[in-house]
Amino acid sequence: MKKSITLVLLLSFGFINAQAFKGKGDAKFNVGANIQNGGTGIQASTDFGLGENLSYGFVGSYLLGVSEVLGEKPAFKDRFDAKVRINANLGNVLKIDEKLDVYPGLSLGLKNFGGHLGVRYFFTDGFGIYSEAGFPIAKYNTNANGFDFLNNQFTFNIGASFNM
């Protein structure tokens, strides 16, 4: 068991040895699945390089499969969320390879102020995959329940990434 855990940790560090962010003028587009408690959906995001290690972007998500609450189905406003975000692209700071982009960041959305940690891996110059975990830091509705909880919780996203 110890050998298995050690191997997984070593491989994890191996995957965090690359960077796909090119700095100022770089542009990325991500599209994928949004997985969370109570629903699954789609997410699309963009990121634009501001400097060597900084980017800003926009995120939109829409929940397709949502559990009913007390026999009610959620309205469009309950399923949709949009955010503006800023990322710290850490590839050259960590001195890692060029195929992997590791980026923690903050976002300000229609439902909350939150954070995220993402990773993009590019197989070619224009195509890659991404994974991102998001979480709320401050909710606009502190008593979020029912459908208000949908966009105020931990989310996991996975999908395709493209250079624009």
LUMVOTOR-34033 format. One record per residue: x, y, z of N, C-alpha, C, O in turn; residue number from 1. Coordinates in nm, 3 decimals. Each point is the difference from the previous one (the first is absolute). Layout:
BEGIN
X; Y; Z; X; Y; Z; X; Y; Z; X; Y; Z; NUM
...
***
This chain:
BEGIN
0.082; -0.120; 0.000; -0.082; 0.120; 0.000; 0.087; 0.126; 0.000; -0.029; 0.096; -0.072; 1
0.136; -0.096; 0.154; 0.088; 0.116; 0.005; 0.065; 0.025; -0.136; 0.018; 0.114; -0.041; 2
0.019; -0.223; -0.029; 0.061; 0.014; -0.132; -0.098; 0.060; -0.099; 0.038; 0.081; -0.084; 3
-0.165; -0.122; 0.093; -0.103; 0.053; -0.090; -0.021; 0.149; 0.022; -0.009; 0.077; -0.096; 4
0.001; -0.037; 0.222; -0.019; 0.142; 0.033; 0.120; 0.081; -0.047; -0.017; 0.109; -0.056; 5
0.137; -0.159; 0.078; 0.122; 0.069; -0.044; 0.001; 0.015; -0.152; 0.035; 0.106; -0.051; 6
-0.073; -0.212; -0.021; -0.003; 0.005; -0.145; -0.102; 0.103; -0.049; 0.029; 0.075; -0.093; 7
-0.147; -0.071; 0.153; -0.102; 0.097; -0.039; 0.050; 0.143; 0.024; -0.019; 0.087; -0.084; 8
0.084; -0.063; 0.198; 0.053; 0.133; 0.029; 0.108; 0.040; -0.100; 0.002; 0.114; -0.047; 9
0.087; -0.205; 0.014; 0.105; 0.030; -0.097; -0.058; 0.029; -0.137; 0.045; 0.092; -0.069; 10
-0.145; -0.170; 0.027; -0.064; 0.025; -0.129; -0.075; 0.133; 0.000; -0.002; 0.070; -0.101; 11
-0.059; -0.036; 0.215; -0.069; 0.128; 0.010; 0.097; 0.115; -0.021; -0.032; 0.095; -0.072; 12
0.149; -0.102; 0.133; 0.099; 0.105; -0.020; 0.049; 0.000; -0.144; 0.035; 0.106; -0.053; 13
-0.032; -0.220; -0.010; 0.039; -0.008; -0.140; -0.098; 0.072; -0.090; 0.041; 0.062; -0.099; 14
-0.170; -0.069; 0.130; -0.100; 0.070; -0.081; 0.004; 0.150; 0.023; -0.045; 0.076; -0.085; 15
0.096; -0.033; 0.198; 0.008; 0.142; 0.029; 0.135; 0.054; -0.045; 0.054; 0.092; 0.062; 16
0.000; -0.147; -0.166; 0.129; 0.045; -0.053; -0.014; 0.051; -0.143; 0.080; -0.039; -0.086; 17
-0.177; 0.125; 0.057; -0.014; 0.058; -0.132; -0.084; 0.126; 0.007; -0.066; 0.024; 0.101; 18
0.067; 0.057; -0.209; -0.076; 0.125; 0.001; -0.044; 0.037; -0.140; 0.081; -0.002; -0.092; 19
-0.207; 0.035; 0.074; -0.054; 0.037; -0.130; -0.034; 0.148; -0.009; -0.048; 0.044; -0.104; 20
0.071; 0.033; 0.207; -0.032; 0.143; -0.001; 0.118; 0.078; -0.057; 0.113; -0.015; 0.046; 21
-0.141; 0.099; -0.146; 0.107; 0.072; -0.069; 0.014; 0.144; 0.044; 0.088; 0.071; -0.051; 22
-0.170; -0.025; 0.143; 0.012; 0.136; 0.050; -0.092; 0.098; -0.070; -0.107; -0.037; -0.048; 23
0.150; 0.163; 0.043; -0.081; 0.108; -0.057; -0.042; -0.034; -0.143; 0.083; -0.039; -0.083; 24
-0.211; 0.055; 0.056; -0.053; -0.027; -0.134; -0.049; -0.142; -0.020; -0.066; -0.028; -0.101; 25
0.096; -0.063; 0.192; -0.047; -0.138; -0.012; -0.151; -0.004; 0.023; -0.053; 0.077; 0.080; 26
-0.016; -0.166; -0.150; -0.145; -0.014; 0.016; -0.039; -0.147; -0.003; 0.043; -0.074; -0.089; 27
-0.123; 0.033; 0.184; -0.046; -0.139; 0.012; -0.152; -0.003; 0.004; -0.065; 0.093; 0.046; 28
0.009; -0.206; -0.096; -0.144; -0.026; 0.010; -0.017; -0.142; 0.053; 0.059; -0.094; -0.054; 29
-0.138; 0.079; 0.158; -0.028; -0.131; 0.059; -0.149; -0.030; -0.010; -0.083; 0.090; 0.015; 30
0.050; -0.215; -0.040; -0.140; -0.042; 0.003; -0.004; -0.142; 0.056; 0.078; -0.086; -0.040; 31
-0.170; 0.063; 0.134; -0.003; -0.132; 0.062; -0.119; -0.021; 0.091; -0.097; 0.076; -0.001; 32
0.108; -0.182; 0.078; -0.106; -0.041; 0.092; 0.018; 0.067; 0.136; 0.112; 0.014; 0.049; 33
-0.222; 0.027; 0.010; -0.005; 0.056; 0.134; -0.068; -0.105; 0.088; -0.115; -0.036; -0.023; 34
0.187; -0.012; 0.124; -0.051; -0.105; 0.087; -0.006; 0.055; 0.143; 0.098; 0.053; 0.052; 35
-0.215; -0.067; 0.009; -0.017; 0.050; 0.136; -0.117; -0.071; 0.067; -0.071; -0.077; -0.065; 36
0.053; 0.102; 0.192; -0.109; -0.059; 0.076; -0.133; 0.059; -0.048; -0.015; 0.122; -0.005; 37
-0.079; -0.207; -0.030; -0.133; 0.045; -0.040; -0.017; 0.028; -0.148; -0.110; 0.032; -0.044; 38
0.218; -0.044; -0.035; -0.016; 0.025; -0.142; 0.130; -0.012; -0.077; 0.109; 0.007; 0.056; 39
-0.123; -0.027; -0.186; 0.115; -0.001; -0.091; -0.036; 0.089; -0.119; -0.118; 0.018; -0.032; 40
0.220; 0.036; -0.033; -0.029; 0.088; -0.112; 0.122; 0.024; -0.085; 0.090; -0.083; -0.008; 41
-0.089; 0.200; -0.057; 0.111; 0.037; -0.086; 0.061; 0.130; 0.050; -0.066; 0.082; 0.063; 42
0.194; -0.066; -0.094; 0.072; 0.122; 0.035; 0.084; 0.043; -0.118; 0.062; -0.084; -0.066; 43
-0.059; 0.212; 0.039; 0.088; 0.057; -0.102; 0.074; 0.116; 0.064; -0.059; 0.079; 0.074; 44
0.189; -0.068; -0.104; 0.078; 0.109; 0.057; 0.106; 0.047; -0.099; 0.041; -0.074; -0.090; 45
0.002; 0.198; 0.108; 0.108; 0.057; -0.079; 0.102; 0.060; 0.096; -0.035; 0.043; 0.110; 46
0.159; -0.039; -0.152; 0.107; 0.065; 0.076; 0.088; 0.077; -0.098; 0.034; -0.050; -0.107; 47
0.002; 0.172; 0.146; 0.083; 0.087; -0.083; 0.121; 0.046; 0.081; -0.016; 0.051; 0.111; 48
0.135; -0.069; -0.165; 0.123; 0.037; 0.070; 0.017; 0.149; 0.014; -0.010; 0.075; -0.098; 49
0.034; -0.030; 0.220; 0.028; 0.141; 0.029; 0.149; 0.026; 0.013; 0.049; 0.108; -0.033; 50
0.023; -0.208; 0.080; 0.144; 0.012; 0.023; 0.062; -0.137; 0.005; -0.063; -0.099; -0.037; 51
0.185; 0.095; 0.084; 0.074; -0.126; 0.003; -0.069; -0.108; 0.083; 0.007; -0.118; -0.036; 52
-0.072; 0.156; 0.145; -0.062; -0.098; 0.090; -0.143; 0.034; 0.038; -0.051; -0.053; 0.098; 53
-0.015; 0.138; -0.171; -0.133; 0.047; 0.038; -0.094; -0.005; -0.119; 0.036; 0.040; -0.111; 54
-0.157; -0.090; 0.134; -0.102; -0.001; -0.104; -0.135; 0.033; 0.062; -0.021; -0.016; 0.120; 55
-0.071; 0.062; -0.205; -0.137; 0.025; 0.042; -0.091; -0.075; -0.095; 0.041; -0.038; -0.110; 56
-0.164; 0.017; 0.151; -0.090; -0.073; -0.087; -0.144; 0.006; 0.046; -0.035; 0.072; 0.094; 57
-0.046; -0.149; -0.164; -0.145; -0.007; 0.026; -0.041; -0.146; 0.003; 0.056; -0.083; -0.072; 58
-0.154; 0.052; 0.156; -0.051; -0.137; 0.014; -0.152; 0.004; -0.003; -0.062; 0.086; 0.063; 59
0.004; -0.178; -0.135; -0.145; -0.018; 0.001; -0.030; -0.147; 0.021; 0.064; -0.086; -0.061; 60
-0.161; 0.057; 0.145; -0.038; -0.140; 0.022; -0.152; -0.010; 0.002; -0.071; 0.091; 0.042; 61
0.024; -0.206; -0.089; -0.144; -0.027; -0.001; -0.021; -0.144; 0.041; 0.058; -0.091; -0.059; 62
-0.142; 0.070; 0.159; -0.028; -0.134; 0.049; -0.112; -0.063; -0.081; -0.111; 0.054; -0.007; 63
0.140; -0.166; -0.055; -0.099; -0.070; -0.082; -0.082; -0.098; 0.083; -0.123; 0.006; -0.001; 64
0.190; -0.094; 0.071; -0.068; -0.097; 0.084; -0.002; 0.050; 0.143; 0.104; 0.003; 0.066; 65
-0.219; 0.036; -0.017; -0.012; 0.054; 0.135; -0.107; -0.076; 0.075; -0.108; -0.027; -0.053; 66
0.138; -0.007; 0.177; -0.098; -0.067; 0.085; -0.113; 0.096; 0.036; 0.023; 0.119; 0.023; 67
-0.144; -0.171; -0.018; -0.114; 0.081; 0.045; 0.010; 0.022; 0.150; 0.053; -0.083; 0.073; 68
-0.104; 0.197; -0.027; -0.003; 0.032; 0.142; -0.146; 0.019; 0.039; -0.066; 0.091; -0.051; 69
0.016; -0.175; 0.139; -0.139; 0.003; 0.045; -0.097; -0.001; -0.119; -0.101; 0.071; 0.001; 70
0.133; -0.150; -0.102; -0.086; -0.014; -0.117; 0.010; 0.112; -0.101; -0.073; -0.002; -0.100; 71
0.160; 0.099; 0.121; 0.016; 0.113; -0.093; 0.124; -0.019; -0.086; 0.102; -0.053; 0.046; 72
-0.111; 0.096; -0.171; 0.114; 0.001; -0.090; 0.062; 0.140; 0.003; -0.072; 0.099; 0.014; 73
0.204; -0.089; -0.026; 0.064; 0.131; 0.005; -0.027; 0.083; -0.126; -0.015; -0.054; -0.109; 74
0.008; 0.185; 0.127; -0.016; 0.094; -0.111; 0.137; 0.025; -0.065; 0.102; -0.045; 0.052; 75
-0.101; 0.116; -0.165; 0.125; 0.032; -0.070; 0.098; 0.070; 0.094; 0.118; -0.035; 0.002; 76
-0.165; 0.133; 0.075; 0.088; 0.076; 0.090; 0.065; -0.089; 0.106; 0.107; 0.032; 0.051; 77
-0.172; -0.143; -0.016; 0.057; -0.093; 0.097; 0.107; -0.088; -0.063; 0.092; -0.044; 0.070; 78
-0.101; 0.019; -0.197; 0.092; -0.089; -0.071; 0.123; 0.072; -0.055; 0.104; -0.063; -0.017; 79
-0.115; 0.192; -0.011; 0.105; 0.076; -0.068; 0.086; 0.079; 0.098; -0.050; 0.052; 0.099; 80
0.179; -0.044; -0.128; 0.091; 0.086; 0.075; 0.104; 0.055; -0.096; 0.042; -0.070; -0.092; 81
0.000; 0.193; 0.114; 0.105; 0.064; -0.079; 0.097; 0.067; 0.096; -0.041; 0.053; 0.104; 82
0.170; -0.055; -0.139; 0.104; 0.055; 0.087; 0.108; 0.069; -0.082; 0.024; -0.034; -0.116; 83
0.040; 0.130; 0.178; 0.123; 0.060; -0.049; 0.109; -0.055; 0.091; -0.020; -0.012; 0.121; 84
0.136; -0.022; -0.178; 0.103; -0.059; 0.085; 0.138; 0.050; -0.035; 0.023; 0.057; -0.106; 85
0.068; -0.079; 0.200; 0.141; 0.033; -0.019; 0.082; -0.120; 0.048; -0.033; -0.062; 0.101; 86
0.138; 0.030; -0.176; 0.083; -0.118; 0.030; 0.146; 0.038; 0.018; 0.048; 0.095; -0.063; 87
0.020; -0.167; 0.147; 0.146; 0.008; 0.013; 0.056; -0.124; -0.069; -0.009; -0.111; 0.054; 88
0.067; 0.129; -0.171; 0.056; -0.111; -0.077; 0.142; -0.025; 0.049; 0.088; 0.085; -0.017; 89
-0.065; -0.201; 0.077; 0.122; -0.024; 0.077; 0.110; -0.080; -0.069; 0.099; -0.033; 0.063; 90
-0.114; 0.003; -0.189; 0.096; -0.086; -0.069; 0.144; 0.045; 0.008; 0.086; -0.078; 0.041; 91
-0.058; 0.202; -0.080; 0.140; 0.042; 0.001; 0.050; 0.033; 0.140; 0.121; -0.004; 0.025; 92
-0.210; 0.034; 0.066; 0.040; 0.022; 0.140; 0.049; -0.132; 0.061; 0.100; -0.003; 0.072; 93
-0.172; -0.105; -0.104; 0.037; -0.133; 0.051; 0.105; -0.069; -0.086; 0.045; -0.110; 0.032; 94
-0.006; 0.175; -0.143; 0.100; -0.055; -0.094; -0.042; -0.137; -0.051; 0.077; -0.096; 0.006; 95
-0.201; 0.089; -0.055; -0.051; -0.127; -0.051; -0.007; 0.002; -0.152; 0.012; 0.106; -0.061; 96
-0.031; -0.220; 0.002; -0.003; -0.019; -0.145; -0.109; 0.083; -0.066; -0.082; 0.060; 0.069; 97
0.081; -0.054; -0.201; -0.090; 0.089; -0.073; -0.136; -0.058; -0.035; -0.083; 0.074; -0.052; 98
0.055; -0.198; 0.077; -0.128; -0.060; -0.040; -0.109; 0.012; 0.105; -0.117; -0.021; -0.031; 99
0.152; 0.055; 0.153; -0.097; 0.004; 0.109; -0.013; 0.140; 0.056; 0.100; 0.068; 0.024; 100
-0.223; -0.024; -0.004; -0.031; 0.130; 0.057; -0.070; -0.024; 0.134; -0.108; -0.058; 0.003; 101
0.169; 0.103; 0.105; -0.058; -0.011; 0.134; -0.040; 0.141; 0.042; 0.082; 0.091; -0.002; 102
-0.210; -0.074; 0.041; -0.047; 0.135; 0.029; -0.101; 0.005; 0.114; -0.113; -0.046; -0.016; 103
0.150; 0.100; 0.130; -0.099; 0.034; 0.102; -0.058; 0.138; -0.035; 0.065; 0.079; -0.068; 104
-0.186; -0.053; 0.115; -0.058; 0.130; -0.030; -0.122; 0.033; 0.083; -0.045; -0.080; 0.083; 105
-0.007; 0.200; -0.105; -0.119; 0.050; 0.068; -0.104; 0.037; -0.104; 0.034; 0.039; -0.112; 106
-0.161; -0.050; 0.150; -0.107; 0.036; -0.093; -0.111; 0.077; 0.073; -0.026; -0.021; 0.119; 107
-0.036; 0.110; -0.193; -0.112; 0.079; 0.050; -0.117; -0.027; -0.093; 0.004; 0.034; -0.118; 108
-0.110; -0.096; 0.172; -0.111; -0.042; -0.083; -0.134; 0.055; 0.041; -0.010; 0.082; 0.092; 109
-0.092; -0.128; -0.161; -0.136; 0.041; 0.030; -0.049; -0.055; 0.133; -0.089; 0.058; 0.062; 110
0.147; -0.169; -0.017; -0.048; -0.069; 0.121; 0.094; 0.011; 0.119; -0.044; -0.008; 0.115; 111
0.177; 0.027; -0.141; 0.096; 0.003; 0.110; 0.135; 0.054; -0.044; 0.024; 0.025; -0.118; 112
0.062; -0.007; 0.217; 0.142; 0.027; -0.020; 0.070; -0.130; 0.034; -0.024; -0.057; 0.106; 113
0.110; 0.008; -0.195; 0.059; -0.131; 0.025; 0.142; -0.013; -0.048; 0.061; 0.095; -0.050; 114
-0.009; -0.214; 0.066; 0.134; -0.034; -0.043; -0.002; -0.126; -0.084; -0.100; -0.072; -0.004; 115
0.210; 0.047; -0.064; 0.012; -0.121; -0.081; 0.147; -0.037; -0.014; 0.090; 0.082; 0.015; 116
-0.070; -0.210; -0.046; 0.133; -0.051; -0.031; -0.015; -0.084; -0.125; -0.080; -0.094; -0.003; 117
0.156; 0.128; -0.100; -0.015; -0.069; -0.126; 0.133; -0.047; -0.057; 0.107; 0.047; 0.037; 118
-0.120; -0.143; -0.129; 0.115; -0.056; -0.069; -0.041; -0.022; -0.145; -0.107; -0.055; -0.027; 119
0.192; 0.099; -0.067; -0.021; -0.027; -0.142; 0.123; -0.072; -0.053; 0.112; 0.039; 0.030; 120
-0.135; -0.144; -0.109; 0.110; -0.072; -0.063; -0.023; 0.000; -0.150; -0.106; -0.044; -0.047; 121
0.203; 0.093; -0.029; -0.013; 0.007; -0.146; 0.077; -0.111; -0.068; 0.120; -0.016; 0.022; 122
-0.191; -0.061; -0.105; 0.061; -0.107; -0.079; 0.067; 0.057; -0.124; 0.105; -0.049; -0.043; 123
-0.166; 0.152; -0.016; 0.055; 0.068; -0.118; 0.000; 0.149; 0.031; -0.039; 0.042; 0.109; 124
0.081; 0.037; -0.205; 0.003; 0.144; 0.019; -0.139; 0.060; 0.022; -0.013; 0.103; 0.065; 125
-0.091; -0.168; -0.117; -0.134; 0.057; 0.009; -0.102; -0.077; 0.081; -0.107; 0.053; 0.028; 126
0.137; -0.178; 0.011; -0.101; -0.083; 0.066; 0.055; -0.064; 0.126; 0.113; -0.050; 0.004; 127
-0.197; 0.053; 0.101; 0.037; -0.064; 0.125; -0.123; -0.035; 0.081; -0.113; 0.007; -0.049; 128
0.135; -0.045; 0.173; -0.108; -0.029; 0.093; 0.019; 0.087; 0.124; 0.110; 0.049; 0.027; 129
-0.218; -0.030; 0.045; 0.009; 0.078; 0.123; -0.083; -0.064; 0.110; -0.092; -0.078; -0.027; 130
0.126; 0.111; 0.148; -0.075; -0.040; 0.117; 0.006; 0.116; 0.098; 0.104; 0.065; 0.015; 131
-0.215; -0.040; 0.052; -0.005; 0.114; 0.089; -0.092; -0.031; 0.118; -0.105; -0.061; -0.017; 132
0.145; 0.103; 0.134; -0.083; -0.011; 0.120; -0.030; 0.141; 0.048; 0.090; 0.083; 0.015; 133
-0.218; -0.055; 0.009; -0.041; 0.132; 0.045; -0.073; -0.008; 0.133; -0.061; -0.102; 0.033; 134
0.067; 0.211; 0.043; -0.064; 0.002; 0.131; -0.040; 0.143; 0.035; 0.070; 0.094; -0.036; 135
-0.182; -0.076; 0.107; -0.041; 0.134; 0.042; 0.081; 0.046; 0.122; 0.031; -0.080; 0.088; 136
0.001; 0.206; -0.085; 0.066; 0.060; 0.117; -0.103; 0.084; 0.076; -0.010; -0.009; 0.122; 137
-0.065; 0.090; -0.195; -0.105; 0.083; 0.060; -0.126; -0.013; -0.086; 0.002; 0.031; -0.119; 138
-0.110; -0.075; 0.180; -0.127; -0.017; -0.071; -0.083; 0.127; 0.014; -0.002; 0.062; 0.106; 139
-0.067; -0.023; -0.213; -0.088; 0.117; 0.008; -0.120; -0.029; 0.088; -0.050; 0.089; 0.069; 140
0.004; -0.213; -0.070; -0.109; -0.042; 0.086; 0.060; -0.096; 0.103; 0.023; -0.117; -0.031; 141
0.003; 0.166; 0.152; 0.067; -0.082; 0.102; -0.088; -0.115; 0.048; 0.051; -0.096; 0.057; 142
-0.182; 0.105; -0.078; -0.090; -0.108; 0.038; -0.040; -0.081; -0.124; -0.115; -0.040; -0.015; 143
0.212; 0.016; -0.072; -0.029; -0.071; -0.125; -0.055; -0.139; 0.029; 0.062; -0.081; 0.069; 144
-0.179; 0.055; -0.124; -0.060; -0.133; 0.009; -0.085; -0.020; -0.124; -0.018; 0.093; -0.079; 145
-0.034; -0.211; 0.060; -0.077; -0.028; -0.120; 0.083; 0.025; -0.124; 0.114; -0.045; -0.009; 146
-0.171; 0.116; -0.087; 0.071; 0.027; -0.125; 0.113; 0.101; 0.017; 0.092; 0.002; -0.082; 147
-0.097; 0.082; 0.186; 0.110; 0.094; 0.025; 0.131; -0.072; 0.027; 0.108; 0.055; -0.023; 148
-0.118; -0.177; 0.072; 0.120; -0.079; 0.031; 0.072; -0.048; -0.126; 0.119; -0.030; 0.005; 149
-0.190; 0.021; -0.118; 0.059; -0.057; -0.122; 0.127; 0.071; -0.044; 0.097; -0.066; -0.039; 150
-0.094; 0.197; 0.044; 0.117; 0.075; -0.045; 0.082; 0.055; 0.117; 0.076; 0.096; -0.015; 151
-0.091; -0.157; 0.131; 0.074; 0.041; 0.119; 0.059; -0.122; 0.070; -0.023; -0.022; 0.119; 152
0.100; -0.056; -0.193; 0.059; -0.121; 0.055; 0.125; -0.038; -0.079; 0.033; 0.064; -0.099; 153
0.035; -0.166; 0.144; 0.117; -0.053; -0.069; -0.043; -0.054; -0.137; -0.100; -0.070; -0.010; 154
0.177; 0.102; -0.093; -0.027; -0.053; -0.134; 0.128; -0.061; -0.057; 0.111; 0.039; 0.034; 155
-0.129; -0.135; -0.120; 0.110; -0.063; -0.072; -0.032; 0.007; -0.149; -0.110; -0.035; -0.043; 156
0.207; 0.081; -0.036; -0.020; 0.016; -0.144; 0.112; -0.073; -0.075; 0.115; 0.000; 0.043; 157
-0.150; -0.062; -0.154; 0.097; -0.070; -0.082; -0.044; 0.010; -0.145; -0.119; -0.010; -0.030; 158
0.216; 0.029; -0.060; -0.037; 0.012; -0.141; 0.118; 0.028; -0.090; 0.114; -0.032; 0.031; 159
-0.145; 0.095; -0.146; 0.100; 0.029; -0.103; 0.043; 0.147; 0.009; -0.080; 0.087; 0.037; 160
0.205; -0.060; -0.071; 0.055; 0.133; -0.001; 0.061; 0.030; -0.135; 0.064; -0.086; -0.061; 161
-0.083; 0.209; 0.013; 0.048; 0.039; -0.132; 0.075; 0.133; 0.007; -0.040; 0.088; 0.076; 162
0.146; -0.073; -0.153; 0.064; 0.130; -0.018; -0.082; 0.078; -0.102; -0.044; -0.056; -0.101; 163
0.023; 0.184; 0.127; -0.077; 0.083; -0.094; 0.096; 0.086; -0.079; -0.043; 0.078; -0.085; 164
***
